[in-house]
Amino acid sequence: MTEHTSDIHNDEQANLSRSEQKRIQVLESAMELFCQKGFPLTSMDEVAKHAGVSKQTVYSHFGSKDDLFVAAIDSKCAVHQLTGDTLIDANDPQRVILLFAKQFGELIVSKDTMTVFKTCVAQADTHPEVSKLFYEAGPKHILGLIRDYLTKVNQHGEYYFDNPHDSAVRLCLMLFGELKLRLELALNTEDLLLTRQQYLTDTADMFLRAHKVASK
């Protein structure tokens, strides 16, 4: 986090109520511990201690460790502005899809996302419930947002998506790109980072052109 970003973050924290500040502390601590130790080995007691709050405070905001894990994933989506508020304007899909491509493209290759994903994959055989939680809170939720948005875009007649869900899946998988694959394999990515933004822009443009309704 840069000094400027840190200052903004601190200013935002100062404007929140004490309860909201503690909730954010818990979420940040939970994500850090989930990344370090994995879901099964992280306890609510450890999260409370790491966040500097009581265990009662953790449970007052999150009823269970499952709820906390889902909220932590949701918070990462919110940080990258991947919420229903982003995918609203069906009159301007060029702007919205490009914005989504850049935000989603950043999220999926972020350090926290990659760490949690790898942990879920590594523990999928012994703790499949964690993978399910991750999928439903992250990928499934985001796919639902895009699907619903593309369904609204269909109503305007400029673009047409025969199966909005499948189109949402294709868009997300294209946005992964080679970068995500190399990160999963812990390979060098310096060359891809230089062209990442252009790749995301080109992918969004190609996706929309493929669904453009031909002029009569």
N, C-alpha and C positions, 0 to 999 in steps of 0.2 A: 504494500500500500504506500503510495507516494505521500509526501508531507502535506500537499494540498488536499488530496483525497481524505487523509486522516483528519485534517482540520474541519472539513465539511461533515465528516462522520461524527466528529465530536460535537459540532454545532447542532446537528440533528438530534443527537442523544440528549443534549441539554434542554431541548424543547419538548421532550417526552416526559410523561409522568414517571414517578419512581417505579411504579409497577411495570410499566412498559419497558423501562430501562433494564429492569431485572429480567424480564422476559427475553430481551435481546441478548443479555449476558449469558443466559442459560442456553439459548439457541447457538450462539457462537462457540461456547464451551462444548456443547454436545457435538457439533460438527467436527470440532478439532479432535475430540476423543474418538468419535466414530471413525475418523480417518486414521488415527494413530493405532487404535486397538481393535477396530471392527465392532460391529453391533453386539455380538454375543458377549464380548469381554468388557463391555462398557456398562457400568451400573449407574443408577440414578444418584446414588451416594457420591460417586466420583464426579458426576456432572455438577452436582451441588457444590462440592468442595472446590472444583476447578473454577466455577463461576463466582465463588465467594458469597453464596446464598445458602439458606437452609434447605434441607430436603423437602420440608413442607412447602416452601416457595416453589420448588420445581413441580411438585405434584399439584399445586394450586393452579398452575398454568397448563400443565400437561398431565393428564390422568394416568398415563402409562408410558413405558419406554417406547412402545410402538408409536404412540401419539407424538412423542418427542421426536422420533426419527422422521416421521412423515412431515412434521412441522419444520424440521431442519432442512429437508429437501425442498419444501415449499419456499422457505426463506431464500434459498439459493436461486430459485426461479424468479422470485420477486426482485432480488438484487439485480438480475439481468433483465428486468422489466418484462418477463415472460408471464404475463397475466392476461386475464380477459380484457383488461383496459387497453392493452396494446392492439389486440386484434378486433377492432370495432368498425372502422370506416370502410365499408364495403364499396364505397364509391371510388376509392383510390387504392386498388390492390397493388399497383406498382410500388407505391411508397410503403405500404404496410408489409408486404411480403419481403421487400428489401430490408426493412428495419428488423423484421423477425429473423431473417437470414443472418444478419450481423449479430443480433443478440443471442440467438440460439447457437450460432457458430462459436461464439465466445464461451458460452456456458459449457458446452459438451467437451471442450478441451481444457477447461479450467482445472487447476491442480486438485481442488476438493472433489469435483465431479469425477475425475479420473480415478482418484484414490478410492472413493466410495464404490464406484463401479467395479474396480478390480477386486476389492474386498468381497463384494457380493458374489462375483464370479468364482473367486477362490473358495468361498464357503457355501456355494450353491447346493452341493451334495449333502452337507451336514445341517445347513440352516436355510432351506428353501423358502421359509417364511420371510426371511430378510429380503431376498431377491424379489419376492412378490410385493412387499411393502415399497421397495425402491421403484419397481416398475409402475405401480399404481400411482405413487406420489409424483414421479417424474415423467418418464416417457408416455405413459397412458394419458396422464393429465394434459400434457402438451399436445399430443396427437388429437385429443378431444377438442382443444381450443382451435387448432388449425382446421379440423374437420368442420366445426360449426361455422368458422369464418368463411371457408370456401363455399359452404352451402348458401350463405348469405350473398356471396359474390355472384353465384349462379343467377340470382334473381335480377341482376342488373343487365345481363345479356352480352356483356363485352367478352367475358371468359366463361367457359363451361367445363365443369369437372363432373364427369359421369359418375364416379364413385369418390366422393370427397374424402372418405377415410383412407382409401388406397392412395389417393393423391397426396394426402398428408404424410403418409408413410414414405412415399417416394421422395418427397421434398426433404424430409429429415435425414434419410439415409444418404442422399446426395450431399447434404451439407456436412456430413461427417468428414467426407473427403479422405485423402491419404494421410492427413495429419493425425486424425484420431487413431488410425491403424498403427502408425509408427509409434505414437505415444503408448498405446497398449503393449507394444513390443519393446518399449524402452529404447527405441532407436533415435538417431540424431534427426532433429526436425528444423534446424536453422534455415535451410533453404526454403522449406515450405512456409515458415512463419513470414518470410519476406513477401510472399505472394498470397497469403491467406485472405486478406480483405478483397482482393480482386477475384479470387476463386469464389467467395461467397456472393459477391455482386453478380458475377457471370452465371452462377447457378440459379439465383433468383430470377434473372432475366430469361434464362433458357426455360425454366419451369413455366413462367407465364406465357412465353411465346408458344409453347407446346399446347397451351389450352386456350389460345386466342380464337375467338369465333370469327370465321371467315366472313368478310364483307360481301354482301350480295350486290 
